[in-house]
Amino acid sequence: SAINSAITAAGTTQGTATALTADINIITTATTGQGVILYNGVIGDSQEIFNNTNVDTKVYPPTGGKVNQVATNSGFVLAPQTSVVVKKMTSTQWVGYLSA
Protein backbone atom coordinates (compact mmCIF):
# COMPACT_ATOMS: atom_id res chain seq x y z
CA SER A 1 0.00 0.00 0.00
CA ALA A 2 1.15 3.51 -0.79
CA ILE A 3 2.46 5.76 1.99
CA ASN A 4 2.70 9.55 2.01
CA SER A 5 4.73 10.46 5.10
CA ALA A 6 4.92 14.26 4.70
CA ILE A 7 1.53 15.86 4.06
CA THR A 8 0.80 19.54 4.51
CA ALA A 9 -2.85 20.13 5.38
CA ALA A 10 -4.48 23.09 3.63
CA GLY A 11 -7.66 25.08 3.32
CA THR A 12 -10.61 25.30 5.68
CA THR A 13 -13.29 23.64 3.50
CA GLN A 14 -13.82 20.38 1.66
CA GLY A 15 -12.97 22.09 -1.63
CA THR A 16 -9.69 23.60 -0.42
CA ALA A 17 -8.34 20.71 1.69
CA THR A 18 -5.23 18.79 0.64
CA ALA A 19 -6.21 15.78 -1.49
CA LEU A 20 -4.98 12.45 -0.14
CA THR A 21 -3.64 9.95 -2.68
CA ALA A 22 -2.12 7.21 -0.50
CA ASP A 23 -3.53 4.47 1.73
CA ILE A 24 -1.38 5.61 4.67
CA ASN A 25 -1.14 9.37 5.20
CA ILE A 26 0.87 11.29 7.77
CA ILE A 27 0.07 14.97 8.26
CA THR A 28 3.29 16.69 9.32
CA THR A 29 2.41 20.36 8.76
CA ALA A 30 -0.82 22.19 9.56
CA THR A 31 -2.35 25.18 11.26
CA THR A 32 -5.53 24.78 13.30
CA GLY A 33 -8.55 23.99 11.14
CA GLN A 34 -6.68 23.08 7.97
CA GLY A 35 -7.55 19.71 6.49
CA VAL A 36 -7.29 16.82 4.10
CA ILE A 37 -9.85 15.13 1.85
CA LEU A 38 -10.13 11.39 1.27
CA TYR A 39 -9.71 10.00 -2.22
CA ASN A 40 -12.89 8.41 -3.59
CA GLY A 41 -11.86 4.79 -3.90
CA VAL A 42 -14.01 1.70 -4.30
CA ILE A 43 -16.24 0.09 -1.68
CA GLY A 44 -14.00 -1.75 0.77
CA ASP A 45 -11.06 0.65 0.46
CA SER A 46 -9.45 1.93 3.66
CA GLN A 47 -7.32 4.99 4.24
CA GLU A 48 -5.35 5.79 7.39
CA ILE A 49 -4.55 9.33 8.46
CA PHE A 50 -2.19 10.22 11.32
CA ASN A 51 -2.18 13.82 12.53
CA ASN A 52 1.48 14.13 13.52
CA THR A 53 1.10 17.81 14.43
CA ASN A 54 0.25 19.74 17.58
CA VAL A 55 -3.02 21.24 16.23
CA ASP A 56 -6.50 20.00 15.35
CA THR A 57 -6.92 19.19 11.66
CA LYS A 58 -10.02 18.24 9.68
CA VAL A 59 -10.69 15.15 7.57
CA TYR A 60 -13.26 15.54 4.78
CA PRO A 61 -15.04 12.84 2.78
CA PRO A 62 -14.99 12.91 -1.01
CA THR A 63 -17.68 15.13 -2.55
CA GLY A 64 -21.12 13.66 -1.82
CA GLY A 65 -19.81 11.43 0.96
CA LYS A 66 -20.09 11.35 4.72
CA VAL A 67 -18.09 9.84 7.58
CA ASN A 68 -20.05 8.19 10.40
CA GLN A 69 -22.91 10.48 11.47
CA VAL A 70 -21.25 13.74 10.33
CA ALA A 71 -23.26 15.66 7.72
CA THR A 72 -22.62 14.97 4.02
CA ASN A 73 -19.56 16.87 2.73
CA SER A 74 -18.58 17.93 6.28
CA GLY A 75 -15.25 17.25 7.88
CA PHE A 76 -14.52 15.96 11.36
CA VAL A 77 -11.76 17.08 13.71
CA LEU A 78 -8.69 14.86 14.02
CA ALA A 79 -6.91 15.77 17.24
CA PRO A 80 -3.12 16.18 17.46
CA GLN A 81 -1.10 12.96 17.61
CA THR A 82 -4.22 10.94 16.75
CA SER A 83 -4.99 8.65 13.83
CA VAL A 84 -8.12 7.44 12.09
CA VAL A 85 -8.80 4.57 9.72
CA VAL A 86 -11.71 5.26 7.36
CA LYS A 87 -13.34 2.49 5.33
CA LYS A 88 -15.66 3.01 2.38
CA MET A 89 -18.83 1.01 3.10
CA THR A 90 -21.17 2.26 0.33
CA SER A 91 -20.87 4.69 -2.56
CA THR A 92 -21.32 7.59 -0.12
CA GLN A 93 -20.84 6.25 3.43
CA TRP A 94 -17.46 5.99 5.13
CA VAL A 95 -16.90 4.63 8.63
CA GLY A 96 -14.08 6.08 10.73
CA TYR A 97 -12.26 4.26 13.53
CA LEU A 98 -10.36 6.68 15.79
CA SER A 99 -7.26 5.85 17.80
CA ALA A 100 -7.00 6.70 21.48
C-alpha positions in Angstrom: 0.0 0.0 0.0 1.2 3.5 -0.8 2.5 5.8 2.0 2.7 9.6 2.0 4.7 10.5 5.1 4.9 14.3 4.7 1.5 15.9 4.1 0.8 19.5 4.5 -2.8 20.1 5.4 -4.5 23.1 3.6 -7.7 25.1 3.3 -10.6 25.3 5.7 -13.3 23.6 3.5 -13.8 20.4 1.7 -13.0 22.1 -1.6 -9.7 23.6 -0.4 -8.3 20.7 1.7 -5.2 18.8 0.6 -6.2 15.8 -1.5 -5.0 12.5 -0.1 -3.6 10.0 -2.7 -2.1 7.2 -0.5 -3.5 4.5 1.7 -1.4 5.6 4.7 -1.1 9.4 5.2 0.9 11.3 7.8 0.1 15.0 8.3 3.3 16.7 9.3 2.4 20.4 8.8 -0.8 22.2 9.6 -2.3 25.2 11.3 -5.5 24.8 13.3 -8.5 24.0 11.1 -6.7 23.1 8.0 -7.6 19.7 6.5 -7.3 16.8 4.1 -9.8 15.1 1.8 -10.1 11.4 1.3 -9.7 10.0 -2.2 -12.9 8.4 -3.6 -11.9 4.8 -3.9 -14.0 1.7 -4.3 -16.2 0.1 -1.7 -14.0 -1.8 0.8 -11.1 0.7 0.5 -9.4 1.9 3.7 -7.3 5.0 4.2 -5.3 5.8 7.4 -4.5 9.3 8.5 -2.2 10.2 11.3 -2.2 13.8 12.5 1.5 14.1 13.5 1.1 17.8 14.4 0.3 19.7 17.6 -3.0 21.2 16.2 -6.5 20.0 15.4 -6.9 19.2 11.7 -10.0 18.2 9.7 -10.7 15.1 7.6 -13.3 15.5 4.8 -15.0 12.8 2.8 -15.0 12.9 -1.0 -17.7 15.1 -2.6 -21.1 13.7 -1.8 -19.8 11.4 1.0 -20.1 11.4 4.7 -18.1 9.8 7.6 -20.1 8.2 10.4 -22.9 10.5 11.5 -21.3 13.7 10.3 -23.3 15.7 7.7 -22.6 15.0 4.0 -19.6 16.9 2.7 -18.6 17.9 6.3 -15.3 17.2 7.9 -14.5 16.0 11.4 -11.8 17.1 13.7 -8.7 14.9 14.0 -6.9 15.8 17.2 -3.1 16.2 17.5 -1.1 13.0 17.6 -4.2 10.9 16.7 -5.0 8.6 13.8 -8.1 7.4 12.1 -8.8 4.6 9.7 -11.7 5.3 7.4 -13.3 2.5 5.3 -15.7 3.0 2.4 -18.8 1.0 3.1 -21.2 2.3 0.3 -20.9 4.7 -2.6 -21.3 7.6 -0.1 -20.8 6.2 3.4 -17.5 6.0 5.1 -16.9 4.6 8.6 -14.1 6.1 10.7 -12.3 4.3 13.5 -10.4 6.7 15.8 -7.3 5.8 17.8 -7.0 6.7 21.5 
